[in-house]
Each structure stands twice: as C-alpha cells, then as structure tokens.
Amino acid sequence: MNDKGSKLWGGRFTEATDEFVEQFNASVEFDKRLYKQDILGSKVHAQMLVRIGILNSTDCDSLLRALDAIQAEIEAGSFHWDTGLEDVHMNIEARLTELVGEAGKRLHTGRSRNDQVVTDVRLYLRDAIDAIDQQLEKLQLAILSVAKQEADTIMPGFTHLQVAQVITFGHHMLAWFEMIFRDRTRLQQCRVSVNFLPLGAAALAGSSFALDRDYVAQQLHFTELCHNSLDAVSDRDFAIEFCAFGAILFAHLSRMAEELVLWTSTQFNFIELPDRFCTGSSIMPQKKNPDVPELVRGKSARVYANLFALLTLMKSQPLAYNKDNQEDKEPLFDSVDTTHDCVTVFANMLPHIKINHERLLEAAQQGYATATDLADYLVQRKVPFRDAHEVVGKTVKYAIAENKQLDQLSLQELQRFSPSIGEDVFGILSLQGSVASKNTYGGTSPKQVAIQLKLAQHRLQDFKAKQAP
Ligand code: ARG
C-alpha cells in the first residue's frame, strides 16, 4: 500500500511516501506486540467519549464489537499487518474503519498516537512486571528449598576466590535470596512509576474536549494521572527504571551464574547440574557444559546495553514527543523477555542441582579456613588480636611447610607458636565448631541460618500482602 490516499494522515500530502522511508519509518514489526493494550485503551477511550457526549452509544457499541473482532483476528493469526500503516495503532484503526465505517473514524477524537503509544507501553510494562515478579518469587522459593536442605552443609567461604572461612551452603543460598529480595523491591518501586495514565495529554497540550481522565484511569487501573501533558507524551523514564532494575538484577544473576559455572568445573566439583539443563560438545565426547548459567551470564550484556540504549535515547530530547521515542520499544521488550526467561530457567533448574557434600567438606578442610578461629581463640585467652594474627600467620606458614592442616598439628607443635594454646583448641579447629561459633545475627551458624530461613517465609508473605492488587 503506497498511495497517499491510504494514509490516515494523508490530507496535507501531495505525494506518496518514499518506499524505503515507509519501511524505515514503520514500527509495526515490533510494536504489534502492544495490540492487546492498544485495543483495551481504545475501548475505554470510546466509552469515555460516550460519557462526555462526544460519541453516541450505538457507534460505541459497534466500535467495541469490532475491537473484539480485531483482537480475535490478531490472536487467530488472520489479521493482515500492513507496514504501510506504520504502527500497531494505525493498523488497528484502519481495520476498525474497514469493519464499522464512520464510527471507526470517530474513535481518535481527543486522542493522539503520542499519548496512545505511551499508555500502551505503560499497560504492557505493568503486566510484564507482574509476570516477572511471579518468576522472581519462584526463584526465591527455589533458592530457599536448597538453603533449607543444605542448611548445615559445610563449604569453604571465599574472599578473593581464596578459601577464607568455613560457611554453610545454606548460608550461601540465603545471600542469593537477599539479592533477589532487593531486586523485587526495586521492581515494585518501578511499578509505581509506571502506573500513571498519560491518555488525555493528546498530542502534547491536552485536549479541547472535556475528557474524563479519571474515568479512564479507573477503568485501566492506573493509580494516578500524569500531571503534565508535555511530560506525559515525552518521557520514558519509567522504562529506563525498568531497564535499570533489569541491569541490577542481571548483576546478581550473573554472579550466581558465575558461581554455578565455577562449581560445576572439575577443579571445584562442588555441584552437578541435571543433564537436562546441560549440553554436550560436538567434538569432545567427555564434555558436559553448563550452558544455562553461561547464557544467563552472557545475557547480562544485552540487559546492561538496553539500559544504556534508553538512557541515551532520552538524553537531550527537547519537549515534547519526538519520533526518537519509537526506539524505546525494542530495548525495553528485549529486557522484559530476557529477564523473564533467565529468571524462569534458574527457578526451574536450581531445585535440581546435586550437591557434592564430600567435596565441599574436603575443600573447606584444605584452605586453613579455621585460621581466624585460632586467632579468636587466642584473643579469648587475652592475647591482643594483632599479636594473635601474627602467631597464627606463622603457624599456617609452618603447617604449609609440613603439608598439614591446622587440626593435624600436635598440641606441642601448636604451642611452639603460643604458650596460650591448650588442649581445648582442637574443638575450635574443627569445621563444625568454627561454623557454629559464627552466631552473630545474619552469620553462618546453622542456628542463624535456621532463623533466617524462618524469617524468609514471613518476609515473602509480607511482601505479597503489600503488593498492589
Ligand atoms: N510508532 C510511534 C511510536 O512508537 C507512535 C507515535 C507516533 N506519533 C507521531 N506523531 N508520529 O512512538
């Protein structure tokens, strides 16, 4: 379709759009995913026009019926999307007029694509947020199930990826749980920013019709109206907020992914992933690759990039709407899809990882992970901490030379470094003893982990109760 008469805005034009420009300008390929929101918004707009006496109810009824029919066509795959009609809005409006004639041409009264598109995007994003939040909750429950099962499982805790102190696997899982908890909080804050109604701003200045914006907001479950029409049609900060949420979430997902990749390696051998979440190599028959966590780690790149794309898109845009904003959709949709998929795949996979308890124990035994406990022991015996630190440093150096762990040294050997060491030292040099002693709030002792596991359930319930209906 490329004659000037076919354009919904063709009136003031004397020549048809350049064919290449038509393709270049069109967004329907990617914005057709907004069809449901576009149709819903149009239905409510039509009903509002009846309330204020601009549209008669006969026209409105036929519009509503036709909009339903169009939705059915789209969902059945029989709707003909036309690039010449540029975007989802004009494709639907053109079909509407085809179906109901003049009534179709009355729908756009008091409305512009400028307030229409951003209303659609806000409605779409609100649904996407709710769907993603559900997956995030599922992920948290998956993490908690592993934490519960492995609450007492000894493993090495790392700093600088060097064995540092002994921790439990349950404690490690609870760290992941906290990350996701904050991500969900950020997502809810973003939802608040999203839930403002732009419709009624029209092209940029508002409308000469007495549009009932409150009615529209209520019907579409927006909690507030955009308070300034110029701002309403032009800003995409709510989408930036979503992408920022996504970027921070992926900082977390990529950290988890990295640990899963490390832990499945032969060198660590801490866990095994189920075969159905892994792939083989086409050349090396022995390989079982952790593709899922690697892909999640890799996909953080595009989610970061989408945030940067939207920030750059918005930067320096003068008021009000500019066509630049058509470019908001692909990065936003990509962040929505990527986030949803990655959270889902982790939530599905995590409950099925196999924990290699012996190997975790062995790794915890190997790295002098109880050295700090020995220093703390000396402090209990009145040795100043700095001196205790020095003593234990020398003890570790000796143990390394002897190729022994700390608890394999004899009492006589240990006393060479400090006469304050007594027989009871062996209790604190044990891994269980070390873990149990870290009993500060939020610490790694099984007692604290049990407290946090219980609290986690309450916090999840609280979170749900506070969520918007
Ligand atoms: N496809 C456009 C977008 O996504 C819709 C709004 C276009 N408005 C206009 N006046 N050209 O932003």
Boltz pocket constraint, residues with backbone or C-beta under 6 A from the ligand:
constraints:
  - pocket:
      binder: B
      contacts: [[A, 27], [A, 31], [A, 87], [A, 113], [A, 114], [A, 117], [A, 322], [A, 323], [A, 325], [A, 326], [A, 327]]
      max_distance: 6.0
